[in-house]
Amino acid sequence: MSVADDFSLTRAGSLTPLNTFRVAARAEWLAEVRDAAEVPRVLGRPELRDLPCFALGGGSNVLFVHDVPGLVLRLANRGVAIVEEGGETALVRVAAGENWDRFVRWSLEAGFEGLENLILIPGSVGAAPIQNIGAYGVEAREFIAGVEAWDGEAQASVRFDNVACEFGYRDSIFKHRPNRYIVTGVDFRLPRRRPLRLDYAGVLQELKAMGVRQPTAVDVARAVETLRRRKLPDPAQIGNAGSFFKNPVVSQTELAAFRERCPEMPAHAYGGDHFKLSAAWLIDACGLKGARAGAAGISDRHALVLVNHGGATGEELWALATRVRETVAERFGVMLEPEPVVI
């Protein structure tokens, strides 16, 4: 291991403690960088210069199927700062290595609204634009003003505005070019006041159960946190990466065809004339909720969550995920896509 003030570098570095699936894996080289300005210096080292590079955040959205050749670069930079106040909104700059849930809680304490539906999502802030994380009817792209990244091809720091990020459902330009861009920081335009999103997946019902009739953003955050803790297994208790499959997005015509065969199939409007099917419902309808293949399993609490009961390899987890995808495709004609990055 070599250590400098702002980064550490390890040969054959263990990735086991750095992924929430807790699968055993090693990186040919593992670098932890605490200052984003050091990224080009680390990548320029002679032993690393020609190697493929994979940027790792909190490890909550990745499945390592095998050991990783090349360099795994883990950004551990920190910092949250209001850089511009403008009436009812503020521009907030956040380092990529910051914990996402802590940032959401900071925003609420600072009097901002909008991120409350995204509370308790694991991972780092740098992963937010890559995945365009979302939950309970809200997506990160609604608040991202810009993204700073290191461009490995241009060998320069670059900045993307919201449009240039090419956001889609759990998608972005960064997800399509993971070997080119390393996200180092994110700017958020946060409002002081914003209409609350209460119409998604039981939020309003939970607020009523809490006895809240005129909710604030903090109340919504409490409701969403309660829902997530009830529905989703805790990665600290059992290895998982949250929702493993995306909800399929289909056209109105496709939805009508599905409902001819399955009138009870749930769907939510998404982007004009498109709809999101429930991947959890599709998996459950195939009888796979709670299924196991050795130590790899599907959670009995939520059909979207792939879990490691203890000792499962990345290869075993991916084999079970593949079985789920093929079963759903055979029955419904829909091929589910994984949310996490599969290495």
ABEGO torsion letter per residue (X at the ends): XBBBAABBBBBGBBAAAABAAGBBBBBABBBBBABAAAAAAAAABAAAAABBBBBBBAGAABBBABBBBEBBBBBABBEBBBABBBEABBBBBBBAABBAAAAAAAAAAAGBBGAAAABGBBEBAAAAAAAGBBBGGBBAAAABABBBBBBAAAGBBBBBBAAAAGBBBGBBAAAABAAABBBABBBBBBBABBBBBAABGGAAAAAAAAGBABBBAAAAAAAAAAAAAAABBBAAABBBAEBABBBBBBBAAAAAAAAAABAABBBBBBGEABBBBBAAAAAAAAGABGBBBEABBBBAABAABBBBAEGBBAAAAAAAAAAAAAAAAAAAGBBBBBABBBX
